[in-house]
């Protein structure tokens, strides 16, 4: 593919990119064996799996940290490629591409790892593995997005042109800058588990999440809530109109197969406010009380 057009909007990134590609160190391979655990992101509206996120593990299921400690600036690019390749291999083995669900892959590429090369390499890998591009979601962490919004929008558009979806990952894990949703037009935003966990008992976090949901809705960005572990969290998020969720409440990650998930007894639809009623889901004591903020349910 033609990469030169991607770099036209900035100068800093291409310079560093050319330096990076010139470095022989970045051609190192990543030799530590890895596997991926898959965790479903569920669609509570349709009771289907929206996507499976591939989560890094060691060969025998060791935690991601045991692998990440071997990642250096020199092998980071090879590591990132190895993760995407392994994710697509396992997804192909489990025939993800034959069903409605997508494959969500984390992109850890930082400025030295060339987001442009990430596009090219992802296309090559998908081609080699016959994995349909329309089935891919690339999750890019908020930290990576701080590089250059204009430049990254070019990348997002490039991916979109190939039918690949993109998501802002871990949104709110550091500085939840709502303008980011307007600046970088990804298809999806994933709200970080640090905001989601216990939000039914934390009015501040609840209101932050509600603001993110409202802002995303304005820009027609889909919202995924990460780290949902309890019925109460599920219910508050549902009342906000969030219908894509991921977390132990639905299914834990699995290494050897695509894990099944269990729909909650209380349906998502039953948690929606009646048309015309404005309620705030952030009132833990009296969730049905009339409120200050609008319910985001469509
Ligand atoms: Ca992720």
Boltz pocket constraint, residues with backbone or C-beta under 6 A from the ligand:
constraints:
  - pocket:
      binder: B
      contacts: [[A, 53], [A, 106], [A, 139], [A, 169], [A, 170]]
      max_distance: 6.0
